[in-house]
Amino acid sequence: MLAERVKKIKPSPTLAMDAKAKALKAQGLDIVNFGVGEPDFDTPEHVKEAAIKAIRDGFTKYTPVGGIDELKEAIVQKFKKDNNLEYTKEEILVSCGAKHSLYNIAQALYGPGDEVIIPSPYWVSYPDQVLLNDATPVFLKTYEEDSFMLRPDILESKITKKTKAIILNSPSNPTGLTYDKKTLQAIAEIALKRHLYIISDEIYEKLVYDGTEFISIASLGKEIKDRTIVVNGLSKSHAMTGWRIGYAAGPKDIIKAMTNIQSQSTSNPTSIAQKAAVAALTGPHDFISVMHAEFDKRRRFLVDGLNSIEGVRCLKPTGAFYAFPNVSKLYGKKTGARQINSSLDMAMYLLEDANVALVHGEAFGDDNYIRISYATSMENIKKGLERIREALSRLA
């Protein structure tokens, strides 16, 4: 008999769609995969060389649970330089990816009776991590006309005596939108007034466009910094998804609790990957500029293409590498025996009839949308757009 908690959650829809697309590709089908949130760039050479050197030097044993001092110091300096945030090494925990950092936070903070506010659309793992720790996710709908930023007045209305924390993700997966300073200040004021924690997922920090300024809510003052746990990592900024290095920064007592939890689950992050992470944080950063420029070019092309398709509307994302087009105007239409009534219907139609893989918006909490990752070549984007255009033109 399985534990009750297993019945509360479901597999990651993004990974499930990626697996299905890869399975079809293995059967010989030409699938354009817009489903996975993974940079299509290779890890920078100097980072790979640092890992190879670590292996050759025999740096292959256990390390301190929360990460080696050299990496923690590099993270401290990163926060100081990039975000004007001062942390000590005791306020940093290195984990096996940002998802692991978020799960450690959930284990340390959430419990039975607690409520956690999650703006919707949301990254698919937030609700399940709350549920796995016997707390209740409370969804706060955000709107396209607000660039998917939560409205402070609606936030106030969702807070109860049980509310423990708010999860923020900027730039956002799935929308690709970012929070502005004014909205972050309003959220900070509410969090302080109501004694709430902020969990700030900043994994896409390095990927912002059109002159958008990335702002960490923790940088808005000492009081809110003391109520915020910042989560970041190297998967997106340095194309290091498989290396599994994420980190969290926050109040010393929370970080200590998270470290204790990690000591009983995974122990330390991989020793070799930690040495690679040091090189990523302290070495040359020209790679990020090259990747950023290419993502920006793809973003513009993709969004312009989507907005030229009848029945599709898409905000221009200001961050990350996702577009989140609204396709609800096409609901109720059909081709042959197939009728499109939901985002899942749309995703399956495009996969099965157009050989294009993407993720249905319902997985992220909003059924009016689909998510398209442009972390793929321009050639694939052009091919995928034409397939989508042709497939949607058949709906009547």
Order of alpha helices (4+ residues) and beta strands (2+ residues): alpha-alpha-beta-alpha-alpha-beta-alpha-beta-alpha-beta-alpha-beta-alpha-beta-alpha-beta-beta-alpha-alpha-alpha-beta-beta-beta-alpha-beta-beta-beta-alpha
